[in-house]
Amino acid sequence: MNEWIALVLSLPTENATVRMRAWRSLKASGVAVLRDGVYLLPHRESSVQLFESTKEDVQASGGTAFILKVGDDETASYPALFNRTEDFAGLLSELSIVQGSLSTDALPIAIKQLRKLRKTFAAIVSIDYFPGEAQAQAEAALVNAELQLNRLVSPDEPHAITGQIEPLDLSQYQGRTWATRKRPWVDRLASAWLIRKFIDTNARFIWLDSPIDCPADALGFDFDGATFSHVSNKVTFEVLLASFALDQQPALQRFGAVVHYLDVGGIQPSEANGLEQILWGLRNSIQDDDQLLTTASSVFDALFTAFTEKA
């Protein structure tokens, strides 16, 4: 059975500033409007905090405000007041337009548009108090579009396989040759940095024109059939973390979340957009892949240090 709280407001008509401030805050939270000045939300800590804050603001301006507990009423169909199907439908409509214009000639614009839609999706989810099929469909469509975009940015991206990630002995992976596709993008660059910094400090990298060119004695990563590649919902960077028990470090976990988002989409970490712009600039200005890795590694070192300090 659901629990509800209601906020009942009465504001002086002349105080338009407080009225607008209160309405914007309430609207952003996805409240249901029962009538003018009466707002409803599911009883949650965040709802209580919002209503308390609004109540204090209104009372300080000379208005009146009350917070009431509301009993569940099946005949009132309160959950239906929070249906976000139309919001998700609007997002899907915008997404369809973006997908129809995806091309290698307009990648920066497409990236910006998809990132904006991902933020819109997150905003809707935050007020989708009773998630259902509409949210699931929008999420699936958004992930699919992000995968399409990533395949344009980095052709021949590996397909995820289903399986368990077995723990490996770090000592067996020292002084090795590691191979991946040339012109590395986020997952390959970050994986190479991770290998050299935490797994094999003497690692030698070769950049392949095609995965079939991978030498038999090299450890391939981030391509179909490689020793290390996508497994289930994990990108190569995350697979390496799990394989060598590095996924217990909070800073590397956070790093992995950024790489995951930039490679296959999902929930956007706050650092993702900035890192993507930097790597995009480096990749377009540095043609030698060894130099690209060296320069990108300095960026990754700085990001890892920031994550470590925050952790």
Summary of the structure (lengths in Angstrom):
residues: 311
radius of gyration: 24.7
end to end distance: 38.3
largest distance: 78.6
contacts: 920
relative contact order: 0.09
helix: 57%
strand: 13%
